[in-house]
Amino acid sequence: MKNTYITGYFPFFAILLFSSSLAISAVIYAMQALSSLGIYEGMLEFFSENGIRMALFAVFALIFFMVFSALKLIANTVTELSLLFFAKDPEGANLKKIRIGSAIYLGASLLSFIFVQYAVGIAVLFLLATLVYFIFIVYAIHGTLSFVSLIGFIMFQLLFWFTFAIGTIYLMMKLYNSMMASLPV
């Protein structure tokens, strides 16, 4: 029995797994940073080592879960908006075609535990999964779009994500610079 809704859980599990692997990586880095700053020994007076690790894991997992959930929401909105603009598909057949693509992220999230010692490796794996997913979407819907509509779909996606990334980097740099300028030196 084939159920079309079984793939609906793939993004949730992928977000959980990516968040967990990144949280483990962040805990390793945070423990090293706390030790090098001399804060870790003071924390051990109030908490056990496992308690500190679990608290850090919970905080980092929650943060990464929120970030990935927000990115998924934005990505779904941008994909559906670009299909609205460029596809002549009132029944949503293209959405059904690309739904199985979430298995790409699920597979990548399972592989992310291999790179738990290297947060950059997890980030590269996530970006690689995103590229493969984008190629999958373009391949899956190319037959239902004209050449001009397909180029419009691709350009809409690329332009949005480029603007989003540049805008986020710019805001982070502005925030960092304003924090540095406000420090008494």
TORPA-4810 file (N, C-alpha, C, O; in nm, 3 decimals):
<nodes>
NODE_1_0.084_-0.118_0.000_0.000_0.000_0.000_0.088_0.123_0.000_0.168_0.143_0.091_M
NODE_2_0.073_0.205_-0.101_0.152_0.326_-0.114_0.071_0.444_-0.062_-0.042_0.466_-0.105_K
NODE_3_0.130_0.519_0.030_0.064_0.636_0.086_0.142_0.759_0.045_0.262_0.769_0.072_N
NODE_4_0.076_0.853_-0.019_0.142_0.974_-0.069_0.186_1.068_0.042_0.269_1.155_0.019_T
NODE_5_0.132_1.051_0.161_0.163_1.143_0.270_0.280_1.096_0.356_0.319_1.167_0.449_Y
NODE_6_0.337_0.980_0.328_0.447_0.929_0.409_0.569_1.020_0.399_0.645_1.031_0.495_I
NODE_7_0.589_1.085_0.287_0.704_1.174_0.272_0.684_1.307_0.346_0.778_1.386_0.355_T
NODE_8_0.567_1.331_0.398_0.541_1.454_0.473_0.621_1.463_0.602_0.643_1.572_0.654_G
NODE_9_0.665_1.349_0.653_0.744_1.346_0.776_0.894_1.362_0.751_0.969_1.389_0.845_Y
NODE_10_0.938_1.346_0.628_1.080_1.353_0.597_1.143_1.487_0.637_1.250_1.486_0.698_F
NODE_11_1.081_1.601_0.604_1.144_1.728_0.644_1.158_1.742_0.796_1.259_1.793_0.844_P
NODE_12_1.058_1.697_0.871_1.065_1.706_1.017_1.181_1.623_1.071_1.258_1.671_1.156_F
NODE_13_1.194_1.500_1.023_1.304_1.416_1.069_1.439_1.472_1.024_1.537_1.465_1.099_F
NODE_14_1.445_1.527_0.902_1.570_1.586_0.854_1.610_1.705_0.941_1.727_1.721_0.974_A
NODE_15_1.513_1.788_0.977_1.542_1.903_1.064_1.589_1.855_1.200_1.685_1.910_1.255_I
NODE_16_1.524_1.755_1.255_1.567_1.701_1.384_1.710_1.646_1.379_1.790_1.671_1.468_L
NODE_17_1.740_1.571_1.274_1.872_1.510_1.264_1.981_1.613_1.238_2.088_1.606_1.299_L
NODE_18_1.956_1.708_1.148_2.055_1.813_1.124_2.075_1.897_1.250_2.188_1.933_1.284_F
NODE_19_1.967_1.929_1.320_1.978_2.006_1.444_2.057_1.931_1.549_2.139_1.989_1.619_S
NODE_20_2.033_1.802_1.560_2.105_1.721_1.658_2.254_1.713_1.627_2.337_1.727_1.716_S
NODE_21_2.287_1.689_1.502_2.429_1.676_1.468_2.501_1.809_1.486_2.614_1.813_1.535_S
NODE_22_2.437_1.919_1.446_2.500_2.049_1.467_2.508_2.084_1.615_2.604_2.148_1.658_L
NODE_23_2.408_2.045_1.692_2.410_2.072_1.837_2.523_1.995_1.903_2.590_2.049_1.991_A
NODE_24_2.545_1.871_1.864_2.656_1.793_1.920_2.788_1.860_1.885_2.877_1.870_1.970_I
NODE_25_2.801_1.904_1.761_2.922_1.974_1.719_2.942_2.103_1.797_3.053_2.135_1.837_S
NODE_26_2.833_2.178_1.818_2.841_2.303_1.893_2.875_2.278_2.040_2.946_2.357_2.101_A
NODE_27_2.825_2.170_2.097_2.857_2.137_2.236_3.006_2.106_2.250_3.070_2.149_2.346_V
NODE_28_3.062_2.033_2.156_3.205_2.003_2.159_3.286_2.132_2.156_3.380_2.150_2.233_I
NODE_29_3.248_2.222_2.066_3.319_2.350_2.056_3.298_2.435_2.181_3.393_2.495_2.230_Y
NODE_30_3.175_2.440_2.233_3.145_2.522_2.351_3.219_2.469_2.474_3.267_2.548_2.555_A
NODE_31_3.230_2.339_2.488_3.302_2.282_2.602_3.451_2.318_2.594_3.512_2.349_2.696_M
NODE_32_3.507_2.315_2.475_3.647_2.355_2.458_3.664_2.503_2.489_3.762_2.543_2.553_Q
NODE_33_3.570_2.586_2.443_3.580_2.730_2.468_3.563_2.761_2.616_3.636_2.844_2.670_A
NODE_34_3.469_2.695_2.682_3.450_2.718_2.825_3.572_2.674_2.905_3.610_2.739_3.002_L
NODE_35_3.634_2.565_2.864_3.755_2.518_2.933_3.871_2.614_2.913_3.944_2.646_3.008_S
NODE_36_3.888_2.661_2.791_4.001_2.751_2.764_3.982_2.887_2.832_4.081_2.954_2.864_S
NODE_37_3.859_2.929_2.854_3.832_3.055_2.923_3.833_3.040_3.075_3.829_3.140_3.147_L
NODE_38_3.838_2.917_3.124_3.840_2.893_3.267_3.704_2.896_3.334_3.695_2.898_3.457_G
NODE_39_3.600_2.898_3.257_3.463_2.904_3.310_3.412_2.766_3.346_3.330_2.750_3.436_I
NODE_40_3.461_2.665_3.275_3.409_2.529_3.290_3.428_2.476_3.433_3.339_2.411_3.487_Y
NODE_41_3.543_2.504_3.493_3.569_2.454_3.628_3.471_2.514_3.728_3.425_2.445_3.819_E
NODE_42_3.438_2.642_3.710_3.340_2.706_3.798_3.200_2.650_3.779_3.123_2.641_3.875_G
NODE_43_3.168_2.612_3.657_3.036_2.555_3.631_3.023_2.417_3.694_2.914_2.376_3.734_M
NODE_44_3.135_2.345_3.703_3.131_2.211_3.761_3.096_2.213_3.910_3.054_2.111_3.964_L
NODE_45_3.111_2.327_3.975_3.073_2.338_4.115_2.921_2.334_4.133_2.871_2.296_4.239_E
NODE_46_2.848_2.374_4.028_2.702_2.381_4.037_2.632_2.270_3.959_2.522_2.228_3.996_F
NODE_47_2.694_2.222_3.854_2.633_2.121_3.768_2.731_2.006_3.746_2.852_2.023_3.760_F
NODE_48_2.677_1.892_3.713_2.763_1.780_3.674_2.808_1.800_3.529_2.751_1.881_3.456_S
NODE_49_2.909_1.724_3.490_2.958_1.736_3.352_2.850_1.698_3.252_2.831_1.765_3.150_E
NODE_50_2.778_1.589_3.281_2.670_1.548_3.192_2.556_1.649_3.191_2.492_1.670_3.088_N
NODE_51_2.531_1.713_3.306_2.427_1.815_3.312_2.460_1.935_3.226_2.373_1.991_3.160_G
NODE_52_2.587_1.975_3.227_2.631_2.087_3.142_2.618_2.050_2.996_2.569_2.129_2.915_I
NODE_53_2.662_1.930_2.962_2.653_1.886_2.822_2.507_1.879_2.774_2.475_1.922_2.663_R
NODE_54_2.420_1.824_2.859_2.279_1.813_2.820_2.213_1.949_2.807_2.133_1.971_2.716_M
NODE_55_2.245_2.042_2.898_2.188_2.176_2.890_2.235_2.248_2.763_2.156_2.311_2.693_A
NODE_56_2.365_2.238_2.735_2.417_2.299_2.612_2.355_2.235_2.488_2.320_2.304_2.393_L
NODE_57_2.343_2.102_2.491_2.282_2.032_2.377_2.138_2.080_2.356_2.097_2.105_2.242_F
NODE_58_2.061_2.091_2.463_1.921_2.134_2.450_1.912_2.274_2.393_1.828_2.301_2.307_A
NODE_59_1.997_2.364_2.440_1.993_2.502_2.390_2.032_2.508_2.243_1.963_2.569_2.162_V
NODE_60_2.144_2.444_2.209_2.189_2.447_2.070_2.091_2.375_1.977_2.066_2.421_1.866_F
NODE_61_2.037_2.262_2.020_1.940_2.188_1.937_1.816_2.273_1.912_1.763_2.274_1.801_A
NODE_62_1.770_2.344_2.014_1.654_2.430_1.996_1.683_2.544_1.899_1.600_2.575_1.813_L
NODE_63_1.798_2.605_1.912_1.835_2.714_1.821_1.844_2.665_1.677_1.787_2.726_1.587_I
NODE_64_1.915_2.554_1.656_1.929_2.501_1.520_1.795_2.453_1.465_1.768_2.468_1.346_F
NODE_65_1.710_2.395_1.550_1.578_2.352_1.506_1.497_2.472_1.457_1.429_2.465_1.355_F
NODE_66_1.503_2.582_1.531_1.430_2.702_1.490_1.483_2.758_1.359_1.406_2.801_1.274_M
NODE_67_1.616_2.758_1.343_1.675_2.811_1.220_1.635_2.725_1.100_1.593_2.777_0.997_V
NODE_68_1.649_2.593_1.113_1.614_2.505_1.001_1.464_2.507_0.971_1.424_2.499_0.855_F
NODE_69_1.382_2.519_1.073_1.238_2.527_1.051_1.202_2.655_0.976_1.119_2.654_0.885_S
NODE_70_1.266_2.764_1.015_1.241_2.891_0.945_1.289_2.883_0.801_1.220_2.931_0.710_A
NODE_71_1.405_2.823_0.778_1.454_2.808_0.641_1.362_2.720_0.557_1.341_2.748_0.439_L
NODE_72_1.307_2.615_0.617_1.214_2.528_0.544_1.087_2.605_0.508_1.037_2.593_0.396_K
NODE_73_1.036_2.682_0.602_0.916_2.761_0.575_0.941_2.862_0.463_0.858_2.877_0.374_L
NODE_74_1.055_2.930_0.469_1.088_3.026_0.364_1.107_2.956_0.230_1.058_3.003_0.128_I
NODE_75_1.176_2.842_0.230_1.201_2.769_0.106_1.071_2.720_0.043_1.053_2.730_-0.078_A
NODE_76_0.980_2.667_0.125_0.851_2.622_0.070_0.773_2.739_0.012_0.712_2.727_-0.094_N
NODE_77_0.774_2.851_0.082_0.701_2.968_0.034_0.759_3.018_-0.097_0.685_3.050_-0.190_T
NODE_78_0.892_3.026_-0.106_0.956_3.073_-0.229_0.931_2.977_-0.344_0.906_3.020_-0.456_V
NODE_79_0.939_2.847_-0.317_0.914_2.748_-0.423_0.771_2.756_-0.473_0.747_2.756_-0.594_T
NODE_80_0.675_2.763_-0.381_0.536_2.770_-0.424_0.504_2.903_-0.492_0.424_2.908_-0.584_E
NODE_81_0.567_3.009_-0.447_0.547_3.139_-0.512_0.605_3.140_-0.652_0.544_3.194_-0.745_L
NODE_82_0.722_3.080_-0.669_0.781_3.075_-0.803_0.700_2.983_-0.895_0.690_3.009_-1.015_S
NODE_83_0.642_2.876_-0.839_0.553_2.791_-0.921_0.425_2.866_-0.956_0.371_2.849_-1.065_L
NODE_84_0.377_2.949_-0.865_0.259_3.031_-0.894_0.286_3.126_-1.010_0.201_3.144_-1.097_L
NODE_85_0.404_3.187_-1.009_0.438_3.283_-1.114_0.468_3.218_-1.248_0.431_3.273_-1.352_F
NODE_86_0.533_3.102_-1.248_0.588_3.050_-1.373_0.526_2.920_-1.422_0.549_2.882_-1.537_F
NODE_87_0.448_2.850_-1.340_0.390_2.723_-1.383_0.240_2.740_-1.407_0.172_2.811_-1.332_A
NODE_88_0.192_2.677_-1.509_0.048_2.673_-1.535_-0.003_2.539_-1.484_-0.028_2.445_-1.560_K
NODE_89_-0.016_2.532_-1.350_-0.049_2.406_-1.284_-0.148_2.434_-1.171_-0.108_2.439_-1.055_D
NODE_90_-0.277_2.452_-1.203_-0.373_2.485_-1.096_-0.401_2.369_-1.001_-0.448_2.392_-0.889_P
NODE_91_-0.375_2.245_-1.041_-0.403_2.130_-0.955_-0.289_2.099_-0.858_-0.310_2.024_-0.763_E
NODE_92_-0.171_2.153_-0.880_-0.058_2.127_-0.791_0.016_1.998_-0.821_0.073_1.938_-0.730_G
NODE_93_0.015_1.955_-0.945_0.084_1.831_-0.982_0.235_1.845_-0.962_0.302_1.748_-0.927_A
NODE_94_0.288_1.965_-0.985_0.432_1.986_-0.965_0.472_1.970_-0.819_0.579_1.917_-0.790_N
NODE_95_0.387_2.014_-0.728_0.417_1.997_-0.586_0.422_1.850_-0.548_0.504_1.810_-0.465_L
NODE_96_0.334_1.771_-0.608_0.336_1.627_-0.581_0.463_1.563_-0.636_0.516_1.469_-0.578_K
NODE_97_0.511_1.614_-0.750_0.633_1.559_-0.810_0.756_1.587_-0.725_0.845_1.503_-0.714_K
NODE_98_0.761_1.706_-0.665_0.883_1.743_-0.592_0.879_1.703_-0.445_0.978_1.720_-0.374_I
NODE_99_0.768_1.650_-0.398_0.755_1.613_-0.256_0.857_1.507_-0.215_0.909_1.512_-0.104_R
NODE_100_0.886_1.412_-0.301_0.980_1.304_-0.268_1.122_1.356_-0.255_1.209_1.287_-0.200_I
NODE_101_1.148_1.477_-0.304_1.282_1.536_-0.293_1.326_1.559_-0.151_1.446_1.575_-0.125_G
NODE_102_1.233_1.560_-0.057_1.271_1.577_0.084_1.353_1.460_0.135_1.419_1.470_0.238_S
NODE_103_1.350_1.349_0.062_1.434_1.234_0.099_1.582_1.267_0.082_1.666_1.206_0.148_A
NODE_104_1.614_1.363_-0.004_1.753_1.407_-0.021_1.804_1.467_0.110_1.914_1.435_0.155_I
NODE_105_1.723_1.554_0.170_1.762_1.614_0.297_1.765_1.510_0.409_1.851_1.516_0.498_Y
NODE_106_1.674_1.415_0.405_1.673_1.311_0.507_1.802_1.228_0.500_1.863_1.199_0.603_L
NODE_107_1.841_1.191_0.380_1.966_1.116_0.364_2.086_1.197_0.407_2.176_1.145_0.473_G
NODE_108_2.089_1.324_0.371_2.201_1.410_0.410_2.206_1.430_0.561_2.314_1.437_0.620_A
NODE_109_2.089_1.438_0.623_2.087_1.456_0.768_2.137_1.332_0.840_2.199_1.342_0.946_S
NODE_110_2.112_1.215_0.784_2.168_1.093_0.841_2.320_1.090_0.827_2.391_1.046_0.917_L
NODE_111_2.369_1.137_0.712_2.513_1.142_0.689_2.582_1.249_0.773_2.703_1.242_0.795_L
NODE_112_2.506_1.347_0.821_2.566_1.458_0.896_2.630_1.410_1.026_2.718_1.478_1.079_S
NODE_113_2.587_1.297_1.078_2.647_1.247_1.202_2.790_1.197_1.181_2.865_1.182_1.277_F
NODE_114_2.827_1.172_1.056_2.965_1.135_1.026_3.058_1.254_1.052_3.172_1.237_1.095_I
NODE_115_3.006_1.376_1.026_3.087_1.497_1.038_3.063_1.571_1.170_3.083_1.692_1.176_F
NODE_116_3.021_1.500_1.274_2.984_1.566_1.399_3.104_1.638_1.462_3.084_1.732_1.540_V
NODE_117_3.225_1.597_1.432_3.344_1.665_1.483_3.374_1.794_1.406_3.452_1.877_1.453_Q
NODE_118_3.312_1.810_1.290_3.343_1.924_1.203_3.212_1.992_1.161_3.140_1.943_1.074_Y
NODE_119_3.183_2.105_1.223_3.060_2.178_1.191_3.062_2.226_1.046_2.957_2.233_0.982_A
NODE_120_3.179_2.259_0.996_3.190_2.303_0.856_3.151_2.189_0.762_3.089_2.212_0.659_V
NODE_121_3.188_2.068_0.797_3.149_1.951_0.717_2.999_1.934_0.712_2.944_1.898_0.607_G
NODE_122_2.931_1.958_0.823_2.785_1.949_0.827_2.724_2.059_0.741_2.627_2.035_0.668_I
NODE_123_2.780_2.179_0.750_2.729_2.291_0.670_2.749_2.264_0.521_2.660_2.292_0.440_A
NODE_124_2.865_2.210_0.484_2.891_2.176_0.344_2.795_2.067_0.297_2.745_2.073_0.185_V
NODE_125_2.770_1.969_0.381_2.676_1.862_0.347_2.535_1.918_0.327_2.464_1.878_0.235_L
NODE_126_2.495_2.012_0.414_2.364_2.075_0.399_2.356_2.154_0.268_2.255_2.147_0.197_F
NODE_127_2.460_2.230_0.236_2.460_2.307_0.111_2.461_2.215_-0.011_2.398_2.245_-0.112_L
NODE_128_2.534_2.105_-0.001_2.536_2.007_-0.111_2.397_1.945_-0.129_2.351_1.928_-0.242_L
NODE_129_2.331_1.911_-0.018_2.195_1.856_-0.026_2.099_1.959_-0.086_2.009_1.923_-0.162_A
NODE_130_2.119_2.085_-0.052_2.035_2.191_-0.109_2.055_2.202_-0.259_1.958_2.218_-0.333_T
NODE_131_2.179_2.194_-0.305_2.207_2.198_-0.448_2.145_2.079_-0.520_2.084_2.095_-0.625_L
NODE_132_2.161_1.960_-0.463_2.104_1.840_-0.524_1.952_1.850_-0.527_1.889_1.813_-0.626_V
NODE_133_1.893_1.901_-0.418_1.747_1.918_-0.413_1.700_2.017_-0.519_1.598_1.995_-0.584_Y
NODE_134_1.773_2.126_-0.537_1.737_2.225_-0.638_1.744_2.164_-0.778_1.655_2.186_-0.860_F
NODE_135_1.849_2.089_-0.805_1.861_2.023_-0.936_1.747_1.923_-0.954_1.692_1.912_-1.064_I
NODE_136_1.712_1.851_-0.848_1.600_1.757_-0.854_1.469_1.829_-0.888_1.392_1.782_-0.972_F
NODE_137_1.444_1.942_-0.822_1.321_2.017_-0.848_1.316_2.062_-0.993_1.214_2.046_-1.060_I
NODE_138_1.425_2.118_-1.043_1.429_2.166_-1.181_1.407_2.050_-1.277_1.334_2.063_-1.375_V
NODE_139_1.470_1.936_-1.250_1.453_1.819_-1.336_1.309_1.767_-1.330_1.254_1.726_-1.433_Y
NODE_140_1.249_1.768_-1.212_1.114_1.712_-1.196_1.008_1.796_-1.266_0.910_1.743_-1.317_A
NODE_141_1.028_1.927_-1.268_0.922_2.013_-1.325_0.955_2.066_-1.464_0.873_2.136_-1.524_I
NODE_142_1.072_2.034_-1.516_1.111_2.093_-1.645_1.016_2.055_-1.758_1.000_2.131_-1.853_H
NODE_143_0.955_1.940_-1.750_0.864_1.896_-1.856_0.731_1.971_-1.858_0.662_1.972_-1.959_G
NODE_144_0.696_2.034_-1.747_0.567_2.105_-1.740_0.581_2.255_-1.761_0.480_2.326_-1.766_T
NODE_145_0.704_2.303_-1.775_0.726_2.446_-1.794_0.786_2.472_-1.932_0.858_2.388_-1.986_L
NODE_146_0.755_2.588_-1.986_0.822_2.629_-2.109_0.966_2.669_-2.074_1.001_2.684_-1.957_S
NODE_147_1.047_2.687_-2.177_1.187_2.723_-2.153_1.198_2.856_-2.079_1.278_2.869_-1.986_F
NODE_148_1.119_2.953_-2.119_1.122_3.085_-2.055_1.073_3.076_-1.910_1.130_3.138_-1.821_V
NODE_149_0.967_2.998_-1.888_0.917_2.980_-1.751_1.018_2.908_-1.663_1.033_2.942_-1.546_S
NODE_150_1.088_2.811_-1.719_1.190_2.739_-1.642_1.305_2.832_-1.605_1.354_2.828_-1.492_L
NODE_151_1.349_2.915_-1.697_1.454_3.013_-1.668_1.404_3.111_-1.562_1.478_3.148_-1.471_I
NODE_152_1.278_3.154_-1.574_1.221_3.244_-1.474_1.215_3.179_-1.336_1.246_3.243_-1.236_G
NODE_153_1.176_3.053_-1.332_1.171_2.979_-1.205_1.310_2.973_-1.142_1.326_3.002_-1.024_F
NODE_154_1.409_2.935_-1.220_1.546_2.924_-1.170_1.598_3.060_-1.123_1.656_3.070_-1.015_I
NODE_155_1.577_3.163_-1.204_1.627_3.296_-1.168_1.557_3.351_-1.044_1.620_3.416_-0.961_M
NODE_156_1.428_3.325_-1.031_1.355_3.369_-0.912_1.414_3.306_-0.787_1.438_3.374_-0.687_F
NODE_157_1.438_3.175_-0.793_1.496_3.105_-0.679_1.636_3.158_-0.647_1.665_3.191_-0.532_Q
NODE_158_1.721_3.166_-0.748_1.858_3.211_-0.725_1.864_3.355_-0.676_1.941_3.387_-0.585_L
NODE_159_1.784_3.441_-0.735_1.784_3.582_-0.694_1.735_3.597_-0.551_1.792_3.675_-0.474_L
NODE_160_1.631_3.524_-0.514_1.581_3.535_-0.377_1.685_3.489_-0.277_1.714_3.559_-0.181_F
NODE_161_1.744_3.370_-0.299_1.838_3.316_-0.201_1.967_3.396_-0.196_2.027_3.409_-0.090_W
NODE_162_2.010_3.451_-0.309_2.127_3.538_-0.309_2.099_3.664_-0.229_2.181_3.705_-0.146_F
NODE_163_1.985_3.726_-0.251_1.947_3.846_-0.177_1.930_3.815_-0.029_1.973_3.894_0.056_T
NODE_164_1.869_3.704_0.002_1.850_3.664_0.142_1.984_3.644_0.212_2.003_3.692_0.324_F
NODE_165_2.077_3.574_0.147_2.208_3.548_0.207_2.288_3.677_0.224_2.346_3.701_0.330_A
NODE_166_2.291_3.760_0.121_2.365_3.885_0.130_2.304_3.976_0.236_2.377_4.040_0.312_I
NODE_167_2.173_3.984_0.241_2.106_4.066_0.342_2.134_4.018_0.483_2.156_4.099_0.573_G
NODE_168_2.133_3.887_0.504_2.161_3.831_0.636_2.305_3.859_0.677_2.331_3.897_0.791_T
NODE_169_2.398_3.840_0.586_2.539_3.867_0.615_2.559_4.015_0.647_2.631_4.050_0.740_I
NODE_170_2.495_4.102_0.569_2.505_4.246_0.593_2.452_4.284_0.731_2.515_4.361_0.804_Y
NODE_171_2.336_4.229_0.768_2.280_4.260_0.900_2.368_4.208_1.013_2.384_4.274_1.115_L
NODE_172_2.426_4.091_0.995_2.514_4.037_1.098_2.640_4.123_1.112_2.687_4.146_1.223_M
NODE_173_2.693_4.171_1.001_2.810_4.258_1.006_2.777_4.392_1.072_2.857_4.444_1.150_M
NODE_174_2.661_4.446_1.041_2.618_4.573_1.104_2.602_4.554_1.255_2.645_4.639_1.333_K
NODE_175_2.541_4.444_1.295_2.523_4.416_1.437_2.657_4.400_1.507_2.678_4.453_1.616_L
NODE_176_2.748_4.326_1.445_2.880_4.306_1.502_2.955_4.439_1.515_3.013_4.467_1.620_Y
NODE_177_2.952_4.519_1.410_3.022_4.648_1.413_2.962_4.742_1.517_3.036_4.815_1.584_N
NODE_178_2.831_4.741_1.532_2.771_4.828_1.632_2.803_4.780_1.773_2.821_4.862_1.863_S
NODE_179_2.812_4.650_1.794_2.851_4.598_1.924_2.997_4.633_1.955_3.029_4.672_2.067_M
NODE_180_3.084_4.621_1.857_3.224_4.654_1.877_3.243_4.804_1.902_3.328_4.844_1.982_M
NODE_181_3.165_4.887_1.834_3.175_5.032_1.853_3.124_5.075_1.989_3.167_5.177_2.043_A
NODE_182_3.032_4.998_2.047_2.976_5.037_2.176_3.059_4.989_2.295_3.034_5.030_2.409_S
NODE_183_3.159_4.904_2.270_3.244_4.856_2.380_3.337_4.967_2.427_3.397_5.037_2.345_L
NODE_184_3.351_4.984_2.557_3.446_5.085_2.607_3.589_5.033_2.594_3.625_4.931_2.653_P
NODE_185_3.667_5.102_2.517_3.807_5.058_2.494_3.902_5.157_2.555_4.023_5.139_2.547_V
</nodes>
